């Protein structure tokens, strides 16, 4: 930043929300007053043309209305304004205005006023040219060395130079190798046009070469005709500058020295007329505009360069002579003579700040106060230091950053689920093949105790469940205010969900003294959906493929008491059978024993047992809790249904393999399709017709194969989603049975869930099989290890899709075997586990050949493989901490919020 600021001589703001660019500013005696005083001409992208004659303004005064000579709105955006001798028969100056598709030349004239309001100015259209191509920029000059008049050259967006000899169109030429338009200027000393191409090269074209080259209108002629009529456009000289150019200008202030100036993105170049570099300056900022002007020192040239840091730098060749601070970022800069003041700097910003300034400084009137010697009062300094430390400590308190505990929540969100289903279902776009898909209403209430800025509510349920609206945005909540929204939940997918739970999360900001914009915070709550949302009462079924038995220590409870929403009160109170018909079509039966304290759940689908079993255990616990019975327990003494569980794992993994095959086939067919397209395009471009050799038939067949493969991949993706949902249901059931079987604590159940349910969604990059395999292997290596040799085993450094599920199934079997032998789940509580957790490297699965045989789960008839000697492997770091975090994440997620 400069110590000096550009001295404001005159400034104003043009319009409202108008845009300006590099070519929108010009200074000249456009009204031909003959006084030598310049006028400021400004055009905007909104079509406004303004002409100013500034007068100096005293501090505190506003710009006088008579400073604006003319303001007129044209119909089209103004890309560039220039002043020159553009009208034949006169050497007076005229104004050229470039639009996107039109070039207009105006005469600016003033009429002396008879009253105090001053002179009246107007513009008259002398002529205009309608352009066939979209214009980009223009330049002008005495092309061909003509005297007393200027011609105009316009560069189009597609690389065509259109030359106009005042009122008539001369010719047009296309630039060779054109891609994007660049800055354009004309050098009268060499009679050539200079531009910067997309190849980051400065290129010069002679006017005579352009005049005698092939006409652009004849570009569609045959090759033979081109060779016989006209010459090829050849560049005069080329210089590679290695960057894009922002602007280009030709300076000829001294007849002995003529230079071409190029402003790049990071460098400033000065070139000779033949393209050789005269000097180059590397810039340590991002420039925005520049203009060279005459220097008082002979043989040198001064240059003004504006940048995006609101600075205006003055260079004499490559030496920085002055730097001044501007109030805006300039996009165009000019040097003008205004009111007998020479060298006024005129700058224009992209939002319309027009300023006339000069370089200078203000005298400093500050005088340093006299230093008085005094004795140091240490007690006063200590008291002041303590006060400052209190302020610092108050400013760095963590409670303004970290979320508060639940009892100090500033915003409370609650969700109330209606006890009855909606009379008129709100289900939309449901894929369930049922006569009626019910929905239930959830009422969410947000109560704020303080000011809550930008509150946003997100409601989430487990797919295939869906909500009628899952995002809500509210206005800022005032203290002690509340907002209420109502939404509906229904079954959208054609499969049963793994959980009948949902969550509401509200994100908001609370402002503080240190942070007025607000500190981001989150408040959440969960809600439970009724079982009637996904199933209806049905007749019990006696036969079923899958059966489970839950033991209790209390007499059986009547189903009329446990499931009043599924049992008709008119039926016998001692009914011991209850049927559930899922909306997806499957049926599950719940039986209560008359002689023992057992309940049986049976169904033809293994995954359908989960929701009914969970609902049964929850309602039993609630029933006995209301009766103040604290010793009620549920047990499972049957065999763990591993084979049924493994069938669902194999089905899910098979669909993952199919998805991988579809991806490979789609990639191959896409490559084949593009290769055929290239060959067909070559045939069609060939001037000599040649047979297609059935390439069109092959292209059509390949296209049909791509479409068929895409449809098959999409169908497989839908099946994989259903298979993963069923797998999650079965996994929840397995975890429930294991926890009842081994009587696991709450912490152990949390570790179990983090091990078997680590993913909310299943993807090809990170699937359920490899993630669960790594988690189980970690537990087998740490808390469930049998010896120190197992703790020395290592895991692979990355998770990848396995070839099959054999290792995963054996690890799950071994996991159940270790629990049956008294193993307990923990995260490094015993010394052996702590030692393992700090050892370098990760954990590995137990080798298949080293599993022992003869281990039987109580109540089961199958045997488990045995575990033998385990060989040491080289330790690898990387996945050990990742798997350990994975096991902890689900267990502590509630504490994080």
N, C-alpha and C positions, 0 to 999 in steps of 0.2 A: 504494500500500500504506500502511496506517495504521501509525503508530508504536505504537498501543495494541492490545491483544488483549482480546477478551471474556473476562471472568474466569469460569472454570469453577466452578460451584457444585455441579452434579451432572450426570452424563452416563452413557450406556450405549449398547450396540449391540444392535439388535433382530434376532434370528434370524440366518439365513445365507442369502444370495442372495435376500432378499425385496425387493420394490419398493414404493415409497411415492410419493404425489403430494400435490397441494395440499389436497384434502379429507380426508386421512387423519389429521389432527391436530385435537384439540379439547380445551379446558380448561374445567372446570366442577365444581361440587360435586355430582357425579352420584349419590352415595350418600345425598344429603339429610342430611348429618351435622349441619348447622346451625352448624358452627364457622366458616363463611366461608372455609374452606381449599379451594382447587381441587385437583382430581385431573386427571391427564393421561390422555386416552383416545387410543389410537393403533390404527388399522386398516390392514391391508396388503392388497396385491393377491393374496396367497396365501391369504387368508381368516383370518388370525390377528387376534384382538381382544385388546388388552392395556390394563390400567388401572394407572397408577402413582401412588404417593403418595411423592414423593421426600423424602429427608432429607439434610441437608448431609453431605458426605464430606470428610474430611481428606485432605491430600495424601499420596499413596502408598497409600491404602486403596481397597478395591473397593466396588462398590455392594452394599448389604445385600439379602438375598433378600426381606425383608419389605417392601421398597419396591415390589415387584410385587404388587399386590392381586389381580389376576385375569388369567389368560391362557387363552383358549379359541379353538379353531379352528372356524370356521364352514365351511359347505360351499361357499360361493361367494366370489369376490373382493369385497372391501369398497371401494366407490368413495368413500363419504363418511360421516362420523360427525358427529352434532349432538346437543345436549342441550337439552331444552325441556319445556314442559308439554303433553305429547302424549297423555295419558290422561284421559278424561272422569271427572268425579266427584272429582278430586283435583288440587291445585295443586303436587304434588310433581314434581321433575325426573325425566325418563326419557330413555333413550338411544335415538336413532333411527339405524339402520344401513341404508345404501342399498347394495343389490346390483344386478347388471345387470338382473335380472328380478324383484326382490322388494324390498319395504320392510318391515323388522322393527323393532318398538319393544320395548325391554327395560326391566325394572326392575332396578336394581343395589342389592343389599342386603348388609349385613354382619352377621355373628354374632360376638358377643364370645367370645373364646377363654378357656379355663380353664388353659391352659398357656403356656409361654414363647414358643410359636410365633406368637402374636398372633391377630388376628381372621381369620375365614374369610368370603370374599366369593363371591357367586354372582349369576348373572343369570337372570331369569325372563322368558320371552316373554309379553308382554301381548297383542299382536295382530300380524298381518302382512297385507300386501297383495301379491297376485301381480300383476305388471305385464304388460300386453299388449304393451308396447313396451319396447325397450332403453333403460335410463335413462342419463343423462349426469351430472347434478348435481341438487341440491335446495336449497331455502331454506325458512325457516319464519318464523312470526310471527302476531300476532293479526289475521288477515285480516278485513276488514270492520269493524274496531274492536271486536271481541269482548273481553271482560274475563276474565282468569283462565285462559286456555287458549291454546294455539298450534296452528295448522294447518300443513300441509306442502304445498309445491308442488314437483313433480318435473318436470324438463325432459328429454324423450326425445331420442334421437339424430336423429329426423326432425322435430323442431320442435314437439312437442305439450307443452303445460303441463297436467299432471294434478294436480288439487287434491284433498286428502284432509282432511275434517273429522274428525280423530282416527280413530275406528274405522270410519268410512264413507267411501266414495268420493263426492265432490261432483260434479265435472264435468271435462271436458277441452276445451281450446281449442288450435287450431293457430295459430302465429305467422305473420303474412303475410310473403311474400317470403323464407321461410326457406331456408337452404342448409346451414350447419353450426352446431352449438350453440356458444354462448358463455357467459361467466360470468353468473350470475344472483343477484340479491339482492332483498330486500323492504324498502321504506321504510314504517315505521308512521306517520310524520308525514303523508305524502300518501296512504297506503293504496294503494300502487302497486308493481308489479314492474318492476325495471330490469335490462336486459340489453344486451349489445353484439352486434350482428348481424354477418353476414359482409360486409355493405356498409361495415364500419368506422364504424358509427353507434351512438351510445348511444340506446336507445329505452326509453320509459316507458309502461306500460299500467296503467290504473286497474283495481282489483279489481272495481268495479261494472260496468265495461265488459266485463270478461271474463265476469262472471256472467250478463249479459243478452245476450251475443253468441250466434251460432249454435253449437249443440253440435257437437263434432268428430265424434261418431258419425253425424251426419246429413250428412256431407260429400259423400256420394254422391247426395244428392237432386238433383232437376232444378232448373233455374234458377228456374222459376216457384215451386216449393215453398220455395226459399230466400228469395225476396223476401217471401213471405207468412208465414214462420215464423222469427223471429229477426232480430238486427241484425248488421251487419258489424263485425268487430273493428277498432277504430280506435286508432291510437297517440296517446298524450297529448302527448308532445313528443319531438323528435329532435334530436340533436347529432352532427355529423360530426367525428370526431377524427382521421381519416386514417391509422389504423393499427389493427392487431388488439390486443385487450385481453387481458392475462394474468389479471387479477382485478378485482373490483368490490366495493365495501363502502360501507355507509351509516353515517355517524358522527353521533350525536346526544348528545354528552356534555354540552352546554349546551343548555338548553331554548330559548334565544334563537337559537342557531345550529345548523342541521342541514345537513349537506353530503353529497354523493355523491362518493366517491373512486374514480377509475378509474386503474389501472396499465397503461400501454401498453408497447409494445416499446421505445420510446425516450423517452417523455414520461410525466409524472405530472400528472393533472388533478384539480381540485377543483371540483365543480359545485354550484350552488344547487338548491333543490327544483324549480324550473321549468326546469332544463336550461341555465341561463346559467353561463358559466365564472366561477368565483370567483377562481381563480388556476391557473397552469400552470407546471410545472417541466420543463425539458429535461434529460434525463439523459445523461451521457457514458459510460455503461456499459450492460451488458445486465442488466436486473433479473430476478429470479426469483420474489419474493414480497413482500408488504407487509402492514401492519396499522396503522391509525390508533388513537391512544389519547389520553386526556385530557392537556391541557397545564396547567402551573401558572400560565401567563400567560393572563389572561382575553382572550377573543376570538381565540385561536390554537389550533391543533390540532397535536399532534406525530404524526409518522409514522415507522415503522420500515420500511426498504426493504432487502431482501437482494439481492445480485447474484451473477453467475456467477464473480466474482473472489474469492469467499469473504469478502466484506465486508458489514458491517451498518452502514448509514448512518441517522442520526437527524436528521430535518428538523423544524423549527418553521415551519410553512407552507412557504415555499420556501427557507428559510435552513438550510444544513447546520450542525448544532450539534455533532455527534460522529460519528466513524467508528471502528469496531472490527473487528479481524480475527477471523474464525471459522475453526475447523479443517475445515470442510466447506462445500459449497454448499447453502444452505437452499432447500427447496421449499415450506415452510410455516413461519410464525412466529406466535406468540401471546404475550400478556402475561398472567401469572397471579400469584395470591397463594398462596405456598407456605410453610408453617411460620412464619406470622406475618411473612413477608418479602414486602412488596408490590413489584410491578413486576418480577418475575422474567421474563426473556426466554426463551421456550421455542422452540427451533428443531429442525426435522426435515429430514434429507437424503433423497435418493431411494434410498439404499442402507441406510437404517435407523439413522443416527447421530442419537440423541436427546440434546439437551443443554439444561440449564438454566443460564443465565449471567446476569451482571450487568455493568454498565459501571464501569470503574475503572482504576486504574493501580497499579503496584508502585513503591515508593520506590527510587531509584537509589542503590546503595551504592558505586558506582565513584568513586574519587578519582584524579585525574590525577597521575602520578608527578612528582616534583620534577625539574626540568631542571638537569642539571649541565653546566656549560661545560667543554669539553675541546678540545684542539688537534686539528685535522683531519689525519689520516694519509692522504695522497694515494696512497701506494704500496699501502696496504691496500684503498683504494677501487678502484684500478686492477685489483688481483688479483681482487677480488669482481666487478667488471664483466666481466672476461675469463671467469670461471666462468659468469656468467649468460649471456654470449653463446654459450658452448659449449652450454649447456642449450637455448637458443633455436634454435641451429643444428641440434642433434640432434633437436629436436621438429619442425622443418620440413624434414627430409630427404625428398626426393622418392621414394626407393625404397619407402616404405611406401604410396605412392599409385599410382605408375606400375607397369605390369607389368614383370617382369624378363625378361631375355633367355632364350632357349630352354635354354641350358646351365645356367641357375640355376633352372629350373622346380622349384617345390615339389611339383607334381603332374604325373605323366606318364600320358598316355592312349595306348594302342596298340590297333590293330584288326587281327585276323588273319582272313583270308578262307580258308575251307576249300578245298583244291585240287579236291575232288570235289563234285558236286551232292548234295543230300540224297536219301537212299534213298526217303524218303517226303516228298513235297512238302508244304510248309507254306503254300502259296498259298491265300488266302481272298478271296472276292468278286472274283475276277479276271474281267475283261471279254474276255479273249483267247479267240477261237474256235479252240482247239486241243485235241487229244486229251489232252495233259498239259502243265501249266505247271510247269516246274522251279523250284526254289528253292535257294539256297546259304546256308550258315551262316556268320555273322560273329561272332567271339568278341572282345569288347571288354574290355580289362583296364585298371583304374585303379590306379596305384601312387602312394601319397602319402608324402612324406618328412617332412611336418610335419602338424600338426593341421589338417584341412580341415573347415570347418563347412558344413552344408547343401549337400552336393554334388548336382548335378543333371546328368544325362547326356541329351543330345539327339542323335539320329541322323537324318541327312538324306540322301536320295538324290534323283536327278533324276526327276521324274515323266516318264513313267507308271510308273516303278519304285516299289515300296512296300516297307515293312518290317513285320514282324509286330508290333513295338512300337517306337515312336520316342521315348518319354519314360521315364526311370528316375530315381527319387529314392532316395537312400541316407541312412543314418544318418551322423552325424559320423565321419570317418575319423581314427584315431589315427596317430601317426608310424610309419613303416615298416609300414604296413598296405596291403592291396589289396582290390579288389572286382572280380568278373568277372561279366559278363552275356553271354548268348547270344541272338542274334536271327537271323531269316531274311529274305532279300531275294528278291523275285520281281517278275515283270512283271504289273502290274495293269491298265493301260490297253491298248487295242487299237491300239497304234502303237509304233514303236521309239523308245527314248530317244535323246537327243542326246549323252549322256555315260554311260559305264559307271564312274562314280566316286561315292563317297559321303564323308561327313565325320562325325566325332564331335566334339562340343564338350561340355566339362564346365565348368560354372560353380560356383564355390565361394568361401568366405570364409576368410581366414587371419587369426587374431587377432594383435594386436601389443600392446605396452605402452601405446601411445598410443590405440589403438582396440581395446578388448576385444571389441566386437561383430564385428570382422572386416572386412578390406578385400576387396572383390569382385575376383575374378580369373577368367580363362578360360584353359583349355588345350584344344588341339584336335589332331586328326590326320586324315589322309585315307586312304582305302583304295580299291583298284581291284577291280572285279567282273569275273568271267570272261565271255568272249564266249559260252560255252555257255549262259549264263543266258537269252539272248534268241534264239538260233538253234541249229540242229542241222545235222549233215552231210547233204548232198544230192548228187544227181547234177549234174555241171556242165551248164550250158546254153550252146549255141553261139551262139544268136541273142539279142540284147538291144538295147534302145532307147538306152541311155546307156553310153558307154565312156570310160575314162580310162587313160592310160599313164604309169607312173612309171619314170623312168630312174635307174639306179644306176651306180656306177663299179666294181662287183665282179660276179663271175659269179653267176648265179642260184643260190639256195639251195633245196635240196629242201624240199617242203612237209611231208615227214615230220619234218624237223628244225624247221621254223618252226611248224607247226600239228600237234603230236603228238596233241592232244586232238580233232582233226577227221579225221585220216587213220588208216586201219587199217594197222598195221605189216605185215600179210600182203600188202598191195598192193605193186605195183612201186615201188621206191625212186625211180625216175626219172619218176614221174607228175608232169605239169606242169599239171594242171587240178584245181581244188578248188571244190566247190559249198557254198553256205551257204543253208539254208532258215530264214528268220525265222519266229518264232511267229505273226506277223501274216499270213503267207501269201505274202509276196514272196520272190524268190530272187535271190541274187547269186553271180557266178562269178568266181574268181580264176585267172588264167592266167600262167604263167611262160614266157618265150621260151627256145627251145632254142639259138638262134644268137646272140642279143644279150642285153644286160644290162638287160632290161626286164620289167616286170610290168604286166598289164592287169587292170583291174577293170571288170566290166560288169554291168548290171542293168536291169530294166524300170522301176524307180523311181529317180529321180535322187537322192533323199535317202538311199536305202539304200547308196549308194556310200561314205558318210562313215565309218561304223564299221569297215568292212572295210579301207578305205584307211588309216585311223589305226592299226588293229591291225597291218597289214602293215608300216608304217614303224617302229612301236615294236618289233616283234619282230625286224626286220632290224637295227636299231640295237643291241638287246640281244645278238643273235647275234654280230655283229662286235666288239662290246665285249668279250665273253668271249674272243675270239680275239686280243685286244690289237691290233686294227686301228683306228687312230685317224683314218685318212683316208677313211673311208666317208662318202659323201654320197648324198642322193636329190635328183633334179631333176625338174622338170616343164617340158616344152618345147612342149606342145600349146596349143591355144586355150582361153582362159578360157570356161567354159560359161555365159555371161551370160544367154542366152535361156532356158535351162532354169531358171536361178535367178530370172529375172524372172517366169516363170510361177507359181512358188510364192509370190512376193511378191504378185502380182495375186490369186491365190486367197485368201490370208490377208486382204488388204485388202477383197476382195469380201465376205467373211464379217463383217468389222467394219462395213461399210456395212449389211449385212442386220441386224446387231444393233441399229444405230442406228434403222433403219426399224421393227423390232419394238418398240423402246422407245417411239417416237412413236405407233405404232398402239395399243399398250397404254395409253398415257396418254389418247388420244382415247376409246377404248372405256370406260375407267374413268370419265372425266368423263360420258360418255353414261349409263353405268350408274347413277351417283349422281343424275343429273338425273331419270331415270325413277323411281328410288326415292323421291325427294322428291315427285314428282307423285302416285305411288301412295299415299304416306303422307297427303298432303293429302286425297285422295279417301276414304281409309278413316276419317279423323278427321271428315269432314263429317257432320253430323247428318242431312242430307237425302241419301239414297242417290242416286248418279249413276252412269251407265254408265262402265266403265273405258276404253272406246274402244280396246280391244286393247293397253292398256299392259302387261298381264301377259304377253301374247305377245311384245311387244317386249323386255320385261325378260328373259325366258327366252332369247330369241335373242341379246341382247347378252351375257348370262352365258356362253353357249356360245362366242361369239366370243372373249371374254376368256380362257376356258380354252384354246381352240385356239391363240390367240396366245402364251399362256404356254408351252404345250408346244412350239410351234415355236421360241420364243426359247431355251428350254432345250436343244433339239436343236441349234440353231445355235451355242450356247455350247460344246457338246461338240465340234462340228466345228471351231470356231475354236481350241480347245485342241489338237486333233490337227494342224491346219494350222500353228499356231505351233511345235509340236514339230518338224514336218517342215521348217519354215523355219529353225529353229536347226540342224538337222542339215545342211541345205544350206549355211547360213552358215559353219559349222565347216569344211565341205569346201572352200568358196571361200577361206577364210583359209589353209587348209593349202596349197592349190594356189598362191596368191599368194606365200606365204612360200617355197615351193620354187622358184617361177618367178623371184623376185627375190633369193633367198638372203638373206632378212631376218635380222637379229640378234634376240636374245631380247627386247631392249627394244623393237624395232620391232614384233615380233609382239605384245607386250603392248599397244602403242598400237593395233594393228589390231583386237585382240579387244575393247578398250574402245570402239572406234568402232562395230563392227558387232554387238556383243553387250552392249549397255548394260543390258538389262532381264532380270531373272530371271523376271518374270511380265508378261503383256500385259494391259492394261486399256483400257477405252474412253476414260478420262480422259487416259492417257499411253500411247500405242501405240508399237510398234516402228518404224513408218515415219517418223513425225515426229522421233523421237529420233535415229535413224540419219542422217536427212537433215541435222539440225542439226550432228551430229558431223562428218560428211563435209564439210559446208560450212566448218566451222571449219578443218579440215586444208587444204582448197583455198585458204583465205584466208591461212594462215600458212606452214607448212613446204612446202606444194606450190604456193604462188603463183608466178606467172610474172613479175609486175611489182608495183610499189608501188601501182598503181591498184586491183588486186584487194584489197590489204590495207585499202583505205579503204571497202570495201563493208560494209554492216551487215546484221544479222539482225533478224528480228521479235523483239519484246520478250517474247513468250510462245510456247509450243509448243501447237499445236492440230492437230486431225485434218485432213489435206489433202483436197482434193476428189478427187484421183486420184494415181497413182504415177508419172506421167510425169517430174516434176522429180526424184524420187528416183532413177529409173532412169538419167536423163541424168547426174546427179551421180556415180553409181557408175561409169558408163562413163568419165566424165572423170577420175575418181580412178584407174582402171586405166591410162588413157592417160598421166597424169602420172607414175605409177610406171614405165611402160614407157620414158619419156623420161629416166629417171635421177633422178626425184624420190625423196627419202628422208624417212622419217617421223621427226619429232622434236617435242619440246615446248619450243621456244624456245631452241635452242642457237646458232643463227646470229644475227648482228646484226639482219638484217631481221625475223626472227621475234620477237626481243626487242622491237624497236621496235613491232611490231604488237601484242604482248601488253600493252603499257602504254598504247596509244592508247585513248581513250574510245570506248565503243560496243561492239557485238558483231560477229559475222560473218554474212554472208549467202550464200545459194546463188548460184551463177553464173546470170545471166539466161539464159533459154532461147534467146533470139534471138542471144545473143553467143557461142554455142558454135561452135568451128571444125570444119571437116570435113577428111577426108583423113588422119586419124591412125589407124595400124594397129598392133595389138598383134602382136608377133612370133609367127609361127605361126598367126595367125588370118586369116580371109578377110573379115571385116566391117570397116567403117570407123566411125570415131567422129566425132561432130559437132565443129566447129571453134570456136575461141574468138577473138572479135574485140575491138573496143574496149569497155571496161567503163566505164560512167558512174558518177560519184560520187553517193552518196546521203547523206542526212542521218544522222549517227551517232545510234544509240540504245543506251543502256547497259542492262544487265540480264542478257542471256543469255551474254555473252562469258565471264565467269568461270564460269558454270554449266556450259557445254559443256567448258571447259578442265578443270574438276574432274571431269567425267564421263569424260573420256579418261584421267585419271590414276588414277581410283578403282580400277579392276580391276588396274592395274599395280602398285599399292602395297598392296593389301589384305592380302597375307601379312605385310608388314612392320609393319602396324598392330598385329597380334596378337603 
